[in-house]
Amino acid sequence: MSNWKTRTNLVHGGIRRSQYNEVSESIFLTQGFVYDNAEQAEARFVQAGDDEFIYARYGNPTVAMFEDRIALLEGAEDAFATASGMAAVNGALTSMLKAGDHVVAARALFGSCLYILEDILTRFGVEVTLVDGVDLAAWQAAVREDTKLVFFESMSNPTLEVIDIKAVSEIAHAVGALVVIDNVFSTPVFSNAIEQGADVVIYSATKHIDGQGRTLGGVILGTKEFIRGTVEPYMKHTGGSMSPFNAWVMLKGLETIDLRVRAQAVSALKLAEALDGHPKLERMIYPGLKTHAQNDLVQRQLGGKGGTVVSLDLKGGQEAAFRFLNAMEVAVISNNLGDAKSICTHPATTTHQRLPDEQKAELGITPGLVRFSVGLEDADDLIADLLKALESA
Ligand SMILES: *Cc1c(COP(=O)(O)O)cnc(C)c1O
């Protein structure tokens, strides 16, 4: 199995078959597991062996299949599946931090991640320093001897800034800090975050891994020692584990993720090329474009792939952005991403509404900004829809 290439692992990796030898993965929709006798129950509570299960909050065969398969895709030793992306972020951070620890994080973060850092961790005596993630001098200045970990989104939402994983990892490792990355926008298909230096990689599986907008899930990836020694005890006792049903949906998602995400990225590049320099646009952001300010880094870190999201900044602010959103016929207005359906979002009034205006401005979340998650529709239909909507704006 270890010699298989990615596409093969995505279809067969991690498979566990029951006595019926079913082709498709079974959903082991059970909370618990029966022991042959009392001695076996006692022994399992002392130390569960590989593929021995106790209770679904601790682990489950369907969930284990998902964990093994995503670990193969990411090139990680092990993985722990969680109830949502946020359960993964919270689990990774909270399981290893204690009062008195210092954390450095990039300022451009998903709103709920910022809440964990600024509102929760600080309540328990963790000190958090936020920096401009693309400014390597700022990371260098912020890390200290007592910095326990650094945290960032490798590609930021919604302005698609790319953070240099290798360079930040070198800065963090020099003071003995772990590198924890929220890797959603880079996608598990284009990521080689661990190879670049990341210690822990987190995904919201709700996005590209499900890929069809059905279930919530998340995953924490890292060394066997970190996942089983630090993350698992925290997650299994605090209750953020993934349900077997959701793990089954995510397994089905993994079978097609490589095909889907590559097709979405091809369309995203076509869209970006078609819209680049459009007179109704103040700015068009797509990291896969050769003209993107960080394209060198995108080449090095993501094999030149810019991901599946394009962000557009319309001239005429919120009114123009709303006219544009309301005129769209193929893409729907919603707030997920990585879905088969194209989804457009107005971050300033939805996902980032909570932020004060100065902070929005600092993060480039202008009133005219629209985030467009490219789906699996025909790219020509999407381009026609976008151009028509731009006329209405
Ligand atoms: C969606 C998202 C999350 C949260 O994931 P959920 O599955 O919604 O809990 C965290 N980080 C990023 C970058 C996301 O896009």
The ligand as an SDF file (V2000), in Angstrom:
LIG
                    3D

 15 15  0  0  0  0  0  0  0  0999 V2000
  -14.5060   26.5350    7.1400 C   0  0  0  0  0  0  0  0  0  0  0  0
  -13.2100   26.8000    7.7480 C   0  0  0  0  0  0  0  0  0  0  0  0
  -12.9600   26.4550    9.0810 C   0  0  0  0  0  0  0  0  0  0  0  0
  -14.0080   25.8450    9.9660 C   0  0  0  0  0  0  0  0  0  0  0  0
  -14.4650   24.6200    9.5080 O   0  0  0  0  0  0  0  0  0  0  0  0
  -15.9070   24.0040    9.9100 P   0  0  0  0  0  0  0  0  0  0  0  0
  -15.9040   22.6690    9.2950 O   0  0  0  0  0  0  0  0  0  0  0  0
  -16.9230   24.9500    9.3730 O   0  0  0  0  0  0  0  0  0  0  0  0
  -15.9540   23.9710   11.4070 O   0  0  0  0  0  0  0  0  0  0  0  0
  -11.7030   26.7310    9.5990 C   0  0  0  0  0  0  0  0  0  0  0  0
  -10.7430   27.3090    8.8480 N   0  0  0  0  0  0  0  0  0  0  0  0
  -10.9480   27.6450    7.5560 C   0  0  0  0  0  0  0  0  0  0  0  0
   -9.8550   28.2770    6.7840 C   0  0  0  0  0  0  0  0  0  0  0  0
  -12.1860   27.3990    6.9580 C   0  0  0  0  0  0  0  0  0  0  0  0
  -12.3900   27.7410    5.6810 O   0  0  0  0  0  0  0  0  0  0  0  0
  1  2  1  0
  2  3  1  0
  2 14  2  0
  3  4  1  0
  3 10  2  0
  4  5  1  0
  5  6  1  0
  6  7  2  0
  6  8  1  0
  6  9  1  0
 10 11  1  0
 11 12  2  0
 12 13  1  0
 12 14  1  0
 14 15  1  0
M  END
$$$$
